[in-house]
Amino acid sequence: MIDYPGPIASRRDRGGPLSQSPKGHKIMDAKEFIAKTVTDNPIVLFMKGTAQFPQCGFSGRAIQILKAVGVKNMVTINVLEDDEVRQAIKDYSNWPTIPQLYIGGEFVGGSDILYEMYQSGELQKLIPSDAA
Ligand SMILES: N[C@@H](CCC(=O)N[C@@H](CS)C(=O)NCC(=O)O)C(=O)O
């Protein structure tokens, strides 16, 4: 599992030449960061804390479910490190809470939905083989 460097650091450092203006102001905004992250990575969990140290029970539950279905390769974004991303992901997905799982660029749901999909076997079917 890869914990992306904090969202702010990602927005400054991971976006290549366009990520910073000459004066060092960030150019990639939170929405762009989200769009790029969910497009570039097959499985992305927006959460509180990290996979190793979740800072909310719901986020911890999402990690446990993803581990239970065999996910080894995924990116996690800690929204506690960036208030803009914390708000922007809610607008982007039109979903009011964290955690939020994206697979193949598509919003899947929060921890309740993940648990239901896990129990029904639906979640397992969505996991790309190279993520397990
Ligand atoms: N039913 C939700 C519960 C998640 C939830 O209630 N998250 C809260 C507490 S971590 C939240 O995101 N609140 C808004 C915020 O903290 O920005 C789920 O299944 O994921």
The ligand as an SDF file (V2000), in Angstrom:
LIG
                    3D

 20 19  0  0  0  0  0  0  0  0999 V2000
  -21.5080    6.0430    7.0230 N   0  0  0  0  0  0  0  0  0  0  0  0
  -20.2080    6.5760    6.6740 C   0  0  0  0  0  0  0  0  0  0  0  0
  -19.5040    6.9950    7.9210 C   0  0  0  0  0  0  0  0  0  0  0  0
  -18.3070    7.8980    7.6660 C   0  0  0  0  0  0  0  0  0  0  0  0
  -18.4160    9.1490    8.4920 C   0  0  0  0  0  0  0  0  0  0  0  0
  -19.4220    9.3700    9.1900 O   0  0  0  0  0  0  0  0  0  0  0  0
  -17.3810    9.9720    8.4250 N   0  0  0  0  0  0  0  0  0  0  0  0
  -17.3920   11.2080    9.1620 C   0  0  0  0  0  0  0  0  0  0  0  0
  -16.4770   11.0940   10.3630 C   0  0  0  0  0  0  0  0  0  0  0  0
  -14.8720   10.4540    9.9730 S   0  0  0  0  0  0  0  0  0  0  0  0
  -16.9510   12.3410    8.2450 C   0  0  0  0  0  0  0  0  0  0  0  0
  -16.3510   12.1380    7.2100 O   0  0  0  0  0  0  0  0  0  0  0  0
  -17.3120   13.5770    8.6210 N   0  0  0  0  0  0  0  0  0  0  0  0
  -16.9790   14.7360    7.8090 C   0  0  0  0  0  0  0  0  0  0  0  0
  -15.5560   15.1770    7.9600 C   0  0  0  0  0  0  0  0  0  0  0  0
  -14.9060   14.7670    8.9390 O   0  0  0  0  0  0  0  0  0  0  0  0
  -15.0700   15.9360    7.1120 O   0  0  0  0  0  0  0  0  0  0  0  0
  -19.4150    5.4830    5.9390 C   0  0  0  0  0  0  0  0  0  0  0  0
  -19.9720    4.4370    5.7670 O   0  0  0  0  0  0  0  0  0  0  0  0
  -18.2910    5.6880    5.5280 O   0  0  0  0  0  0  0  0  0  0  0  0
  1  2  1  0
  2  3  1  0
  2 18  1  0
  3  4  1  0
  4  5  1  0
  5  6  2  0
  5  7  1  0
  7  8  1  0
  8  9  1  0
  8 11  1  0
  9 10  1  0
 11 12  2  0
 11 13  1  0
 13 14  1  0
 14 15  1  0
 15 16  2  0
 15 17  1  0
 18 19  2  0
 18 20  1  0
M  END
$$$$
